Amino acid sequence: MSEQSDRRIALLSPTQFALSEHKIALENQVAEKYSILRFSDRGYVRLSFAQQRLWFLSLLNLGNSICNRPANIHLKGQLDVRILEKCLNEIIHRHQVIRSNFVSVGGHPEVAIVPKYHLSLNLTDLSSMAIADRENNLQKLLHQFARYQFDLERDFLMQVGLVKIQADEHMLLLTFHRAIFDDCSMEVLSNEITILYDAFSQDKISPLLDLEIQYSDFANWQIDRLEHPSYRSKLDYWKKQLGGELPLLSLPLDRPRPPMQTFQGARYTHAISLELTTAIKQFSQREQTTLFMTLLAVYQVLLYRYSGQTDIIVGTPISGRDRLDVEHLIGVFTNLLALRSKFTADDSFRSVLARVRQVALAAYEHQEMPFEKLVEELHLERNLSYSPLFQTIFQLRQPSKVWQTDTGLYLQQNQTESGTIDVDLYLDIVETPTGLVCNFEYNTNLFDRATIERMARHFEALLNGILVNPDKSISEIGLFSESERQELAACRNRISPKRNFNNLTKSEIQQSIATRFQKQVKQYPDRLAVIANNEQWTYRQLDREANSIATELIKYTQPTQIRVALLFDRNAPAIAAILAVLKIGLVYVPLDSSYPRSRLAYMLADAMVTVLLTDNTNLELARSLVDRQVQIVNIDDLDRDREIEAIDLEIAADTIAYLLYTSGSTGQPKGVIQTHRNVLHFIRNYTNNLHINCEDRLTLLAPFSSDATVIDLFGGLLNGATLCMFDLKQAGLVNFSQWLRSQAITIYHSTPTVYRYAIEATRDRLDLAQIRAVVLGGELAVKQDVELYREYFDDRCLFVNGLGCTESSFHLQYLIDKETITAQNNVSVGYPFDDTEILLLSSDGKLTDIMGEIAVRSPHLALGYWRQPELTQSVFLPDPDGTERRIYRTGDWGYLRTDGSLECLGRKDSQVKIRGFRVELGEIEAVLSQHPDVLQTIAIARENGNGDKSLIAYVVPKNPTTFISRELRQFLTQKLPSYSIPARFVVLAELPLTPNGKIDRRALPALDSHSDTLERAYVKPCDELELQLTTIWERVLGIHQVGIEDNFFDLGGNSLMTVKIVAEIERELAKRLAVATLFQAQTIKQLAIILRQERYTAGWNSLVPLQAKGTKPPLFLIHPCSGEVSIYRSLCVHMGV
């Protein structure tokens, strides 16, 4: 019994002690009644549940070393290699499991035990090498051993080698297959080597007692034990604990998750000081919890802070050796427990810890339920991109023990870094005499090292934070040190345009828009200000038109500031009207004639306008919208020849400039109020970021009612540049690229959707040669947009992604060039403007650090929503520091990247759950857009009558006449997990857009009532192949009438049955399939398509012929680590394959 156990017993009260004795007595009775019997000698050997899982995992990942358990034993002292070899052979003879192989009989695994095996220990001598060379060669050997690929049917599943480092120093290299060896087995192995080495050194026989049972006896016992009623109660507990919708851990990734789970791993080690370790231990004692529980609670809080999820499952390994008769066995006894904790952002750490303690204690009580059996019983959704049930593991363990022989030989076991990992993230903490050592093992296809390093720092920050105040809410405990916070705050765009411009100083915003415009008129009177349709106005002409309208407008206005509605098409007079209103200190309210009349009428009434400016084109519409109380001024009736005096009124910077209406959640638009000073603040930053000067020519594509127009309009006119207007609705995209070329556009600005359409319509890349900046905003920009930029635009052109809204215009921008690496799917939105701070808020509105709702803190936010004080107060918050700044909650979710830039994850409600899996609609759209025949796409989740959600993808093909929608499903299966594949694909001629150029999801056409149901009618086989497959499925599944569109796993199929299916197909159809194929093609119809392929071979064959003919020397291409060859599609097309 350990000292720790002694201390725990000493703390028990007499009553507790008596109850414990009684419980132990009962358990001993049960143990005697259900003791493990020796069956293995009778030739009846079955696989344990863990062995079944590892056998299947090996088949699923042929050619991968994910199932290896590498280790090494450091030997210090004089070593007799002959005696060590004898010790190892004795252990091999003693433990039957080491001599096991696993063979597939009819798709079912069986154990084959080799009667005898003699190990010859090979010695590699590195002792004569220089220290650096010796270390390099040793690492190569460790790597080679760790990556050994076992053949379960033929290989000896224990690889051994000996390296001589110095005369008195050796290293024993070991790699076992995990189906025969777990971590505690290493303790057994080291102990037995020590005992045997002493005995054999003295020419004595083995002093070890014969084993009463073998591992295979435990396997038989474990399977039979499931029939006991106590297992049913344990299963009921786990079903309740893991009931409902299971959370899928969605940490922010540095690269998109591949459709097939990869296992490339690395380790980052972070040491916790002895002082902090001691303090955490003392805290745990005060809270009456174990160190494990405290560290687990901290880890779960860390995962919450990085993912925003408050329902988290973490796996943890337990030895599974709670019986005396298995303590000295080598084998795989380790079981995994799924520890699920739920909490809220407002919970204190102390309350989270109490909950974790309850969960852990209950899990220990029910730990005998095999993880593999639990996964089967839960009927989890099968997919190849995630590990089942949980995606992260936490472990606390003691350091490796040091053994010493009587001959003075010291043995210390060490873990060898395997380079593989079977979950996304594994935190292995070792409790050493000098403090905690935190080994963060991570999937390198998902995370960068910098991300894990930061996560480790934040784990330590949480440890410090809970010591300071464990009653603080978990969303408020600081993760950043002061130095890290300052470093992140100082991060800015590293890329900037290389051209001269007039830098706008902060003093420039202390004036009116009209004043700044007048300076441009004075400086550049004869430069072109506006080009629209057939109109070309210089700054002098534009100013005169604005003065003319302002002179007329003054007649109908009062001294107090009133609101003037503008109803125009996209033309030069509309811009003159805007300037006219601003010149006399009034508020302009832009209207879009394409809006429904009811919406326009609502805006006019809500804004309480007294004057409506329009022209002949829109005069009839204007008259239908207002009554006699609103004065309509038709600017086409103005006398252009009359004498017009310049209007140069003194307008204060804090005067309201405009009232823009944006969509509201109530179904009615809401008006946003903005001042001259704030507009100039945005324009100042926009100008300085892009180096805008009078030589620039900017596009103006958005309607005047959009905040994007504010940026383009004043970004051009307040810098002496030229505004070039193009009406996409009227003119379309056929000649758009030629127009860009003819107008010599230098700064292009639109939504990503319009940008993609524009690029697709471009026939000559020279049309885009003069553009020096591509500016996107209003929607999420994705990696595909950057790739289009790299392909179509000049090398000196910059790509600019921004984030803004009507309430704050642009407040972040991210500038990249063609050398910038973009690994993530979402393009960063960059860094905040001057005088702007970006905050992240938890779901309860409290400041947090890594992930949360994006909030903007600035003195230059909109004043609020027109005539909606309650709504204004709910999203425009006072600064808690008491400054003049305010905070605006955007409703967008964001993640702070390691480079200090912000990634926008979309609206908080843009993530949906499909069959328990969290799905990013943007990811589906991004992958669909990669299909060569897809022009544009949008994905939505739609709920059917049963409350179930299914995915619908709307697709606009490049060529509708040749487009085959069913190919999309097969394309997506290669790139996305199964739950992310849309249930329906709807082909459209074009996607509906809002007047601002954004996709209008509400206007997507509805499907027929029965189209979203998840239930499928029985569909008969269509040919002989489908009939053969149906027969096989019915036989393996043990059910009658399987339809060709029925899902294998929905019918009760499991991982082991997939192996049987594959074996049956190979036996009856002479077609060899990889097990993974059945996870990708889960219906007979999908599987038949694969089998019909003319040159079909096993799905993961390492050599895939692309062009089998030809006379020239062969070219071999190395596919990516995920094993996909679809990237060579364009090459195949080029070769005519």
Secondary structure, DSSP 8 states (H G I E B T S, - for coil): --HHHHHHHHTS-HHHHHHHHHHHHHHHHHHHHT-----GGGT-----HHHHHHHHHHHHTTT--TTEEEEEEEEES---HHHHHHHHHHHHHH-GGGGEEEEEETTEEEEEE-S-------EEE-TTS-HHHHHHHHHHHHHHHHT----TTTS-SEEEEEEEEETTEEEEEEEEETTT--HHHHHHHHHHHHHHHHHHHTT----S---SS-HHHHHHHHHHHTTSHHHHHHHHHHHHHT-SS--------SS---SS---BEEEEEEE--HHHHHHHHHHHHHTT--HHHHHHHHHHHHHHHHH--SEEEEEEEE----SGGGTT--S---EEEEEEEE--TT-BHHHHHHHHHHHHHHHHHTTTS-HHHHHHHHT----SSS-SS-SEEEEEE----EEE-TTS-EEEEEE---SB-SSSEEEEEEEETTEEEEEEEEETTT--HHHHHHHHHHHHHHHHHHHH-TTSBTTTS--S-HHHHHHHHT---S----S------GGGGSS-HHHHHHHHHHH-TTSEEEEETTEEEEHHHHHHHHHHHHHHHHTT--SS--EEEEE--SSHHHHHHHHHHHHTT-EEEEE-TTS-HHHHHHHHHHHT-SEEEE-GGGHHHHHHH--TTSEEEEGGGS-TTS----------TTSEEEEEEE--TTSS-EEEEEEHHHHHHHHHHHHHHHT--TT-EEEE-S-TTSHHHHHHHHHHHTTT-EEEE--HHHH-STTHHHHHHHTT--EEEE-HHHHHHHHHH---GGGGTT--EEEE-SS--BHHHHHHHHHHS-TT-EEEEEEEETTTEEEEEEEE-TT----SSB---BEE-TT-EEEEE-TTS-EESSEEEEEEEETTS--EETT-HHHHHHHEEE-TT-SS-EEEEEEEEEEE-TTS-EEEEEETT-EEEETTEEEEHHHHHHHHTTSTTEEEEEEEEEE-TTS-EEEEEEEEES-TTT--THHHHHHHHTTS-GGGS-SEEEE-SS--B-TTSSB-GGGS----TTTT----------SHHHHHHHHHHHHHHT-S---TTS-TTTTT--HHHHHHHHHHHHHHH-----HHHHHH--SHHHHHHHHHSTT---TT-S---S----SS--------TT---GGGHHHHHHHT-
